[in-house]
Each structure stands twice: as structure tokens, then as C-alpha cells.
Amino acid sequence: MVFAFGFATVVVSHASLASLESVLAIRIKIQNFLIFSGLLFCWHLIFSMCGMYASHRLSSRRDEILDLAKAITLGALLLLAGHFALRISLVTPRFVAAFWAAGILGGIISRLALRTFLAQVRIHGRNLRNMLIVGTNPRGLQFANKMKENPALGYRIMGFVDHDRPETPDITSSGFVRVADFATLPAFLRKNVVDEVVIALPMRSMHEEASNVAALCEEQGILIRFASTLFDLKLARNRVEQIEGDSLITHYTGSLEGWPVVIKRAIDIVGSAVLLIFLSPVLLIGAAMIKLTSKGPVMFVQQRLGLGKRHFGIYKFRTMVVDAEKRMKEIEHLNEVSGPVFKIKNDPRITPIGKFLRKTSIDELPQLLNVFKGDMSLVGPRPLPIRDYEGFSEDWQRRRFSVRPGITCLWQIGGRSSISFEKWMELDLQYIDKWSLWLDLEILLKTIPAVLKGSGAA
């Protein structure tokens, strides 16, 4: 933080690094010193809140850098707020930008250097923690092998604890030993240095043994860990939460909450508002064209399924005759796509102006109102009509409803109605599993040429 603050001061003062006298003159001002002292205190609180002072022995480089970036960004935003609230002359937007960049760069370099140093220390047998694994099942053995294959983590596997049973997997072939059973475990803990105990027992059949081990470790002040893969879920990620003193492991697909989701929603609100204003002439012209060329309302509101299969009314420019939904049964035999969805390239219900609106995707623009309201997002799986949902035959396809639906997604940039229903669903799940703000930006940028070409529009 000292480095970042000093660098930002140099940038704002236009002083070169050789001009030491002018830099010192700026730093010793009482006001700047007070700002620095207050920031130092807030910096410590922010880093504590983001878990930066906790052990990162088991966390990945990526996770630590993301936490670091969040902490430094919060510190920079606090400085910016101070500029607007207190009119601090030194703290300008340029100062904050320089402070943020230097903080990120310095933080990443220092953290990675520390990680590299500690990894080398642990590989050479120092700074190690003794770990005991309870459960000789495949889950426990797999975890032990991961620890063994990553000496930089700094764990020494002391051995396994379990009953001596004929069906117990052979752990000796992997270089491990069974050091105790449940009866002799208390004595083993008393006589040996055990830093951590990992419980990998099957909870349904051995819940009592697992509870006893956890109570024993709690009594002796030994750190307890247990695998979150109790149910062998393949796709869901997990996190730990506290509710009124109770710890819960949450398994989820997609992203439930957190700052990336908050930013995504903020982008949706700002983006939809700006686009509604910018595209208002197109919206007015589109509405006028519909009104002048066919009878009926300008807007078409249809019930669709959103986040968690909640119903909402989606807004679209009307591109079909007024009684289009009533006439669907008459032409269902003409459906040209597989699966429960209904699409016809030359649907007889589409009006002449409606065909143009669909080709140019102008009919979709009113959905920006859904985005602004929160029913939809700019990017996400397309919301499906209730009729299409009722035709789903596979439960894995329903995972697409675990995130907020959107105006555009991988399906739109991958061919739209020209691809099969199965491929469409796979692309939606691919988006959910790989979601990030950068992926949203990439999809938005690729949607523009796809719309201009009219790729797969129907």
C-alpha cells in the first residue's frame, strides 16, 4: 500500500523519480499524512474482510489474486469516495487510477513471490503440517494421493484411521499405512503431533464414527477438515456459509451471488437503460410500422419461464397475426426443428412487416424492458414459453433455469434456429458452467455481427 500510495503521488505531482526533493515535499504535508494514516487503517480492515490475512496454503493462485484484486479495488473506491465527499485535492481520479494499478501490480508480485518461496521451503521439508486421514475408502485415498503429488502444499500424510476390514482398499501399495482404528485413535492423538484431521468417511453408514472423531479433535484443539464431495456431484461447486452459528456447505451450479453477479446486474440496468434511450427512434419507427400495416396491438406479451422457472411476461414487437397462438395447433405438423420447441422458417402467421422485424431482430428490442425490470439479463439462456418447457424429456436440460435468462447467449451467436434443440441446450449449460463477466462481454461483441448478418433468424 505504501508503494501504491507513493507511486500515485509521483504520478499526480508530475515529479520524476530523480526529483526526490519535490516528492518528499508532497509526502510530508499534514493533510496527506492524515489521508495516508486513515487509508492504512481502512486498508487493514478491507484486507481482513476479504480474508487476505488467512492461510492460503490450500487456495489456488487464481483465487488468491481474485481476492487481492477485490480488496485493492475496494480500497481504491474508498479513496475515490473520499475525493468526492471531502474534496481532498491530492486524491484525484488520476491518483486513484495510479494507486489501483500500482496496488494490483505490487500485490500480485509480492503474493506470487511469497508463494514461490514457501513452495520451495516446503518441498525441502520445512514448514510442513502433519495430516491424518480418517477413512480408507477411495475418496480418502484419492485425497491422500493429491496431497502426495503436491509437495508444495506442505502436508505430511501420517497415515489412515479406519476399521481393519477385509473390504478395505489396499493403501500400502500407494505408500500409506493405517496407523490406528477408532478405538486406538484417542491414544494416537495424545502421543503424536497431529496438525489436521481430514474426515473422508461415508456419512450414511459411518455417521457415528465421524461424529466421534470430530468431537475428539475439537476436544484436543486439532483442526478438522472434511470433503465436500459427500454426494459425488459432478458439476456443482460448493462454498461454506454460516447461518445462526451453523455451518452449511452449499452446492450450486452457475453463480448464485457475489460481486461478479452484482456487477452483471449493474451492467444490465445501465446497459438496458442506455440502449432504450439510444434505440428509442428505432423502437418508435418499429411500433409505427406495426400499427400502420396490421390490426391489433403493437406489443406481444407472452408468459415465459425465468430464473428458477418463475413465470414472467416477455415483451416483443408483434410480428404475427392477432390470433397466432390459437392457430398453432393447425400448423404444428409443419414444425421444422427437433425437440419441444416450435419453429417454421416460413410461418404463415407472420405478417410482412413482422418478417422484416424478425430478420433484423428489432422485434427483440422491447426485451430491454425485461432486462431493466430484472426478469432477464443482457446475456443468458433464452427464456422458453411454457408450452416448450412442458415438452422437456430430460431433467439435465432444466439446469438452464438456474440462472437468469437473457436476450443473447451462445445459441444466438452459434446459429440460432439453424442448430438442433439438443445442441442449443448443451450451449446453454456450457455458458452456465463457464460463466464469467468476460464471457458475457465476448458474447455481446459477437452478437452484433450475428444480428447484422441475420444468422439463423426466423
Secondary structure per residue as TSV (DSSP state, phi and psi in degrees):
chain	resnum	aa	ss	phi	psi
A	1	M	-	360.0	-38.9
A	2	V	H	-60.6	-44.0
A	3	F	H	-61.1	-45.6
A	4	A	H	-64.2	-43.0
A	5	F	H	-64.6	-44.0
A	6	G	H	-64.5	-41.9
A	7	F	H	-62.6	-44.4
A	8	A	H	-63.3	-36.6
A	9	T	H	-63.6	-42.3
A	10	V	H	-63.5	-42.9
A	11	V	H	-62.5	-45.3
A	12	V	H	-69.3	-35.1
A	13	S	H	-82.0	-3.6
A	14	H	T	60.3	22.5
A	15	A	-	-89.8	141.3
A	16	S	-	-81.9	164.0
A	17	L	T	-65.5	-23.2
A	18	A	T	-76.6	-21.9
A	19	S	-	-86.2	67.9
A	20	L	H	-64.7	-36.3
A	21	E	H	-62.0	-44.0
A	22	S	H	-70.1	-33.8
A	23	V	H	-65.6	-46.0
A	24	L	H	-62.9	-35.5
A	25	A	H	-63.2	-34.7
A	26	I	H	-73.9	-40.9
A	27	R	H	-67.2	-30.6
A	28	I	T	-88.5	4.1
A	29	K	-	-64.4	139.2
A	30	I	H	-58.4	-45.0
A	31	Q	H	-59.6	-46.1
A	32	N	H	-65.4	-36.0
A	33	F	H	-65.0	-41.1
A	34	L	H	-65.8	-40.6
A	35	I	H	-60.1	-45.8
A	36	F	H	-62.4	-43.1
A	37	S	H	-64.8	-43.1
A	38	G	H	-63.8	-40.1
A	39	L	H	-65.6	-38.4
A	40	L	H	-60.8	-42.1
A	41	F	H	-66.4	-47.0
A	42	C	H	-64.7	-36.3
A	43	W	H	-59.2	-44.0
A	44	H	H	-62.6	-43.3
A	45	L	H	-63.5	-43.0
A	46	I	H	-64.8	-43.4
A	47	F	H	-65.6	-36.2
A	48	S	H	-64.9	-44.4
A	49	M	H	-61.7	-35.3
A	50	C	T	-87.7	5.2
A	51	G	T	72.7	23.9
A	52	M	T	-76.6	-16.2
A	53	Y	T	-96.0	-1.0
A	54	A	S	-80.7	166.5
A	55	S	-	-68.3	132.4
A	56	H	-	-112.4	26.8
A	57	R	S	-59.3	-40.6
A	58	L	S	-99.4	-4.0
A	59	S	S	-88.0	153.4
A	60	S	-	-79.9	163.7
A	61	R	H	-58.5	-43.4
A	62	R	H	-59.2	-46.4
A	63	D	H	-64.6	-39.8
A	64	E	H	-66.9	-40.2
A	65	I	H	-67.0	-38.3
A	66	L	H	-64.0	-42.9
A	67	D	H	-63.1	-40.1
A	68	L	H	-63.3	-45.0
A	69	A	H	-61.9	-39.4
A	70	K	H	-62.9	-43.9
A	71	A	H	-64.0	-46.0
A	72	I	H	-68.9	-36.3
A	73	T	H	-64.1	-41.6
A	74	L	H	-61.9	-40.8
A	75	G	H	-63.2	-41.4
A	76	A	H	-66.3	-40.5
A	77	L	H	-65.3	-34.5
A	78	L	H	-63.7	-41.5
A	79	L	H	-61.2	-44.2
A	80	L	H	-63.0	-40.5
A	81	A	H	-62.2	-39.7
A	82	G	H	-62.2	-35.3
A	83	H	H	-62.7	-45.3
A	84	F	H	-75.7	-33.5
A	85	A	H	-81.2	-40.4
A	86	L	H	-109.2	-1.6
A	87	R	-	55.0	48.5
A	88	I	-	-77.1	120.7
A	89	S	S	-66.2	-37.3
A	90	L	S	-68.4	-39.5
A	91	V	-	-85.0	92.9
A	92	T	-	-106.9	166.3
A	93	P	H	-54.3	-35.1
A	94	R	H	-65.5	-40.9
A	95	F	H	-61.6	-45.4
A	96	V	H	-63.6	-41.3
A	97	A	H	-62.6	-43.9
A	98	A	H	-66.3	-39.8
A	99	F	H	-62.3	-45.2
A	100	W	H	-63.0	-47.8
A	101	A	H	-62.4	-45.0
A	102	A	H	-67.4	-37.2
A	103	G	H	-65.0	-43.7
A	104	I	H	-62.2	-48.9
A	105	L	H	-62.9	-49.1
A	106	G	H	-65.0	-40.1
A	107	G	H	-64.9	-45.3
A	108	I	H	-64.4	-45.3
A	109	I	H	-62.4	-45.1
A	110	S	H	-67.8	-40.5
A	111	R	H	-67.6	-42.8
A	112	L	H	-67.5	-36.7
A	113	A	H	-64.1	-41.8
A	114	L	H	-65.0	-41.7
A	115	R	H	-60.8	-44.8
A	116	T	H	-63.3	-42.7
A	117	F	H	-62.8	-47.3
A	118	L	H	-66.2	-36.0
A	119	A	H	-61.2	-43.7
A	120	Q	H	-66.2	-38.9
A	121	V	H	-62.3	-43.6
A	122	R	H	-71.9	-36.8
A	123	I	H	-60.8	-31.9
A	124	H	T	-91.2	16.6
A	125	G	T	87.8	15.1
A	126	R	-	-113.7	162.0
A	127	N	S	57.9	40.6
A	128	L	-	-96.6	154.7
A	129	R	E	-121.6	134.1
A	130	N	E	-83.5	125.1
A	131	M	E	-119.6	135.1
A	132	L	E	-115.0	133.2
A	133	I	E	-110.8	125.2
A	134	V	E	-99.8	111.9
A	135	G	-	120.2	114.3
A	136	T	-	-96.7	23.4
A	137	N	S	-77.6	172.7
A	138	P	H	-56.3	-35.1
A	139	R	H	-62.4	-45.2
A	140	G	H	-66.1	-40.6
A	141	L	H	-65.8	-39.8
A	142	Q	H	-63.5	-41.6
A	143	F	H	-64.0	-42.2
A	144	A	H	-61.8	-40.4
A	145	N	H	-65.4	-35.9
A	146	K	H	-63.3	-42.8
A	147	M	H	-64.7	-39.3
A	148	K	H	-66.9	-36.9
A	149	E	H	-77.8	-10.3
A	150	N	-	-123.0	73.1
A	151	P	G	-62.9	-21.1
A	152	A	G	-65.6	-19.4
A	153	L	G	-71.4	-22.9
A	154	G	-	80.5	40.2
A	155	Y	E	-116.6	134.9
A	156	R	E	-107.8	114.0
A	157	I	E	-77.2	111.6
A	158	M	E	-73.8	-33.7
A	159	G	E	151.6	-168.5
A	160	F	E	-114.5	154.4
A	161	V	E	-121.3	127.0
A	162	D	-	-175.2	169.1
A	163	H	-	-67.0	153.4
A	164	D	-	-89.5	95.1
A	165	R	-	-120.2	150.2
A	166	P	T	-60.5	-34.0
A	167	E	T	-82.7	-1.2
A	168	T	S	-63.7	130.8
A	169	P	-	-59.1	150.5
A	170	D	-	-76.9	106.0
A	171	I	-	-90.7	-17.3
A	172	T	G	-66.8	-30.0
A	173	S	G	-65.8	-21.1
A	174	S	G	-95.1	3.7
A	175	G	T	89.4	15.2
A	176	F	-	-112.3	166.2
A	177	V	-	-133.9	155.8
A	178	R	E	-92.8	114.8
A	179	V	E	-95.4	-16.6
A	180	A	E	-165.7	160.2
A	181	D	-	-107.0	-172.8
A	182	F	T	-70.6	-24.6
A	183	A	T	-76.3	-36.8
A	184	T	T	-94.7	-3.0
A	185	L	H	-59.5	-45.4
A	186	P	H	-54.9	-43.3
A	187	A	H	-65.5	-38.6
A	188	F	H	-62.9	-43.1
A	189	L	H	-65.0	-33.7
A	190	R	H	-69.5	-35.2
A	191	K	H	-95.7	-11.0
A	192	N	S	-124.9	157.1
A	193	V	-	-84.2	106.5
A	194	V	-	-121.2	115.2
A	195	D	-	-86.8	-40.1
A	196	E	E	-140.6	145.6
A	197	V	E	-122.6	125.7
A	198	V	E	-105.6	121.8
A	199	I	E	-96.0	115.9
A	200	A	-	-121.7	27.5
A	201	L	-	-76.6	151.2
A	202	P	-	-68.7	117.6
A	203	M	T	-69.1	-29.3
A	204	R	T	-70.8	-44.6
A	205	S	T	-92.1	-18.9
A	206	M	S	-131.4	37.5
A	207	H	H	-63.4	-40.1
A	208	E	H	-64.2	-44.6
A	209	E	H	-62.5	-42.0
A	210	A	H	-63.3	-41.2
A	211	S	H	-63.3	-41.0
A	212	N	H	-65.5	-40.8
A	213	V	H	-64.5	-44.2
A	214	A	H	-62.2	-42.3
A	215	A	H	-64.9	-39.1
A	216	L	H	-63.8	-44.0
A	217	C	H	-66.3	-40.8
A	218	E	H	-60.8	-41.5
A	219	E	H	-63.5	-35.7
A	220	Q	H	-98.1	4.9
A	221	G	T	72.7	29.5
A	222	I	-	-97.4	134.0
A	223	L	E	-63.7	133.8
A	224	I	E	-113.5	134.7
A	225	R	E	-128.7	150.2
A	226	F	E	-143.9	147.1
A	227	A	-	-66.8	140.9
A	228	S	S	-86.6	-0.7
A	229	T	-	-91.2	44.5
A	230	L	T	-65.7	-30.2
A	231	F	T	-107.0	7.2
A	232	D	-	54.8	41.8
A	233	L	-	-73.4	138.4
A	234	K	S	-91.6	-33.7
A	235	L	S	-110.3	-31.9
A	236	A	-	-68.5	138.0
A	237	R	E	-92.5	170.7
A	238	N	E	-137.7	161.9
A	239	R	E	-155.6	161.1
A	240	V	E	-106.5	135.1
A	241	E	E	-131.5	155.8
A	242	Q	E	-112.2	127.4
A	243	I	E	-129.6	106.4
A	244	E	T	51.7	44.0
A	245	G	T	86.3	-8.1
A	246	D	E	-98.4	134.5
A	247	S	E	-90.0	131.0
A	248	L	E	-124.6	136.0
A	249	I	E	-95.1	120.4
A	250	T	E	-102.1	124.8
A	251	H	E	-103.0	132.5
A	252	Y	E	-150.4	153.9
A	253	T	S	-114.3	153.1
A	254	G	S	74.5	-161.4
A	255	S	-	-126.3	115.4
A	256	L	-	-74.9	-45.9
A	257	E	S	-159.6	-169.2
A	258	G	S	108.6	170.9
A	259	W	H	-63.1	-33.8
A	260	P	H	-62.1	-36.6
A	261	V	H	-71.1	-36.1
A	262	V	H	-63.5	-44.1
A	263	I	H	-63.6	-41.0
A	264	K	H	-59.0	-44.0
A	265	R	H	-66.6	-38.6
A	266	A	H	-63.4	-40.8
A	267	I	H	-63.5	-39.2
A	268	D	H	-61.3	-45.8
A	269	I	H	-65.3	-51.8
A	270	V	H	-66.0	-45.5
A	271	G	H	-62.9	-44.7
A	272	S	H	-66.6	-38.6
A	273	A	H	-64.7	-45.2
A	274	V	H	-64.0	-44.0
A	275	L	H	-67.0	-37.4
A	276	L	H	-61.7	-40.2
A	277	I	H	-70.6	-47.4
A	278	F	H	-65.0	-37.7
A	279	L	T	-95.5	8.4
A	280	S	H	-56.0	-38.0
A	281	P	H	-62.2	-39.8
A	282	V	H	-65.9	-40.4
A	283	L	H	-63.0	-42.3
A	284	L	H	-66.5	-42.7
A	285	I	H	-65.0	-43.3
A	286	G	H	-60.5	-43.6
A	287	A	H	-63.6	-42.1
A	288	A	H	-64.2	-40.8
A	289	M	H	-62.8	-40.0
A	290	I	H	-66.9	-44.1
A	291	K	H	-65.0	-36.2
A	292	L	H	-82.6	-18.3
A	293	T	H	-108.9	-11.5
A	294	S	S	-155.2	154.7
A	295	K	S	-80.8	150.3
A	296	G	S	117.0	176.3
A	297	P	-	-69.9	156.2
A	298	V	S	-74.0	-40.8
A	299	M	E	-96.9	146.3
A	300	F	E	-116.6	120.3
A	301	V	E	-112.4	121.9
A	302	Q	E	-127.5	141.1
A	303	Q	E	-73.5	126.9
A	304	R	E	-131.5	168.5
A	305	L	E	-100.5	128.8
A	306	G	-	-111.5	-143.5
A	307	L	G	-59.7	125.8
A	308	G	G	68.1	20.1
A	309	K	G	67.7	24.7
A	310	R	-	-73.0	141.3
A	311	H	E	-83.1	141.1
A	312	F	E	-151.5	158.7
A	313	G	E	-90.8	117.9
A	314	I	E	-89.6	139.1
A	315	Y	E	-98.2	130.5
A	316	K	E	-144.2	153.6
A	317	F	E	-69.1	137.9
A	318	R	-	-70.3	122.6
A	319	T	-	-116.1	0.8
A	320	M	B	-122.9	174.1
A	321	V	-	-66.2	161.6
A	322	V	T	-60.9	-39.8
A	323	D	T	-95.7	32.7
A	324	A	T	-60.5	-42.2
A	325	E	T	-68.2	-33.6
A	326	K	T	-68.9	-28.6
A	327	R	T	-88.8	1.3
A	328	M	H	-62.1	-41.4
A	329	K	H	-60.7	-29.0
A	330	E	H	-68.5	-27.1
A	331	I	H	-119.3	11.3
A	332	E	G	-60.2	-27.8
A	333	H	G	-69.7	-12.0
A	334	L	G	-91.9	2.0
A	335	N	-	-54.6	132.0
A	336	E	-	-106.5	1.5
A	337	V	S	-121.0	156.2
A	338	S	S	-81.3	166.0
A	339	G	S	82.4	-170.1
A	340	P	S	-79.7	-11.2
A	341	V	-	-75.5	158.5
A	342	F	-	-123.7	116.3
A	343	K	-	-146.0	136.3
A	344	I	-	-130.2	128.6
A	345	K	T	-59.6	-45.8
A	346	N	T	-114.5	66.9
A	347	D	-	-64.7	122.0
A	348	P	T	-66.0	-13.7
A	349	R	T	-82.6	-13.6
A	350	I	B	-76.3	133.6
A	351	T	-	-77.7	161.1
A	352	P	H	-57.6	-44.3
A	353	I	H	-71.8	-30.6
A	354	G	H	-62.5	-36.1
A	355	K	H	-62.8	-40.8
A	356	F	H	-66.0	-43.4
A	357	L	H	-63.3	-36.7
A	358	R	H	-71.1	-42.1
A	359	K	H	-60.7	-37.3
A	360	T	T	-93.2	-2.0
A	361	S	T	64.2	16.1
A	362	I	G	-66.3	-28.4
A	363	D	G	-63.5	-20.4
A	364	E	G	-85.5	-14.4
A	365	L	T	-59.4	-36.4
A	366	P	T	-59.2	-16.9
A	367	Q	H	-66.6	-12.0
A	368	L	H	-60.6	-28.3
A	369	L	H	-65.9	-39.8
A	370	N	H	-62.9	-37.7
A	371	V	H	-65.7	-45.5
A	372	F	H	-62.5	-38.1
A	373	K	H	-72.1	-25.7
A	374	G	T	105.6	-0.4
A	375	D	S	-69.1	-32.1
A	376	M	-	-134.1	174.4
A	377	S	E	-123.6	165.1
A	378	L	E	-63.6	-38.0
A	379	V	E	-124.7	131.3
A	380	G	S	166.3	167.7
A	381	P	-	-57.7	140.4
A	382	R	-	-62.9	135.4
A	383	P	-	-70.7	134.9
A	384	L	E	-101.6	148.2
A	385	P	E	-63.9	156.8
A	386	I	H	-59.9	-38.1
A	387	R	H	-58.4	-44.2
A	388	D	H	-67.0	-40.2
A	389	Y	H	-63.1	-39.3
A	390	E	T	-65.8	-15.1
A	391	G	T	-93.4	1.6
A	392	F	-	-63.3	135.4
A	393	S	-	-111.8	-14.0
A	394	E	-	-120.4	133.2
A	395	D	G	-69.5	-29.4
A	396	W	G	-62.0	-25.0
A	397	Q	G	-70.3	-22.7
A	398	R	G	-76.3	-8.2
A	399	R	G	-67.2	-18.0
A	400	R	G	-62.9	-19.3
A	401	F	G	-86.4	6.4
A	402	S	G	-82.7	-4.4
A	403	V	S	-129.1	163.5
A	404	R	-	-68.4	133.4
A	405	P	-	-68.2	164.9
A	406	G	E	-139.3	174.7
A	407	I	E	-77.0	-38.4
A	408	T	E	-135.4	154.8
A	409	C	-	-158.1	-166.5
A	410	L	H	-61.8	-29.6
A	411	W	H	-63.3	-41.6
A	412	Q	H	-64.9	-39.0
A	413	I	H	-88.5	-3.5
A	414	G	T	-106.6	8.3
A	415	G	T	130.6	-13.0
A	416	R	G	53.5	-124.7
A	417	S	G	-72.0	-2.4
A	418	S	G	-85.9	-5.9
A	419	I	S	-105.1	159.8
A	420	S	-	-72.9	163.3
A	421	F	H	-63.8	-42.0
A	422	E	H	-59.9	-45.2
A	423	K	H	-65.0	-37.7
A	424	W	H	-59.1	-49.3
A	425	M	H	-63.5	-39.2
A	426	E	H	-63.7	-39.2
A	427	L	H	-65.9	-37.6
A	428	D	H	-63.0	-43.8
A	429	L	H	-70.1	-32.8
A	430	Q	H	-63.0	-39.8
A	431	Y	H	-63.3	-44.5
A	432	I	H	-62.3	-44.4
A	433	D	H	-71.8	-28.9
A	434	K	T	-109.9	16.0
A	435	W	-	-59.9	138.7
A	436	S	-	-159.5	165.9
A	437	L	H	-63.7	-34.1
A	438	W	H	-66.8	-37.5
A	439	L	H	-64.4	-41.1
A	440	D	H	-58.7	-45.0
A	441	L	H	-62.9	-41.9
A	442	E	H	-62.1	-43.4
A	443	I	H	-65.0	-42.7
A	444	L	H	-60.9	-42.0
A	445	L	H	-67.7	-35.9
A	446	K	H	-79.6	-18.7
A	447	T	H	-69.0	-35.3
A	448	I	H	-58.6	-54.6
A	449	P	H	-64.6	-31.8
A	450	A	H	-64.4	-39.5
A	451	V	H	-69.7	-42.2
A	452	L	H	-63.4	-34.0
A	453	K	H	-80.2	-18.1
A	454	G	T	70.1	32.0
A	455	S	T	-64.5	118.6
A	456	G	T	69.6	7.6
A	457	A	-	-68.8	142.1
A	458	A	-	-152.1	360.0
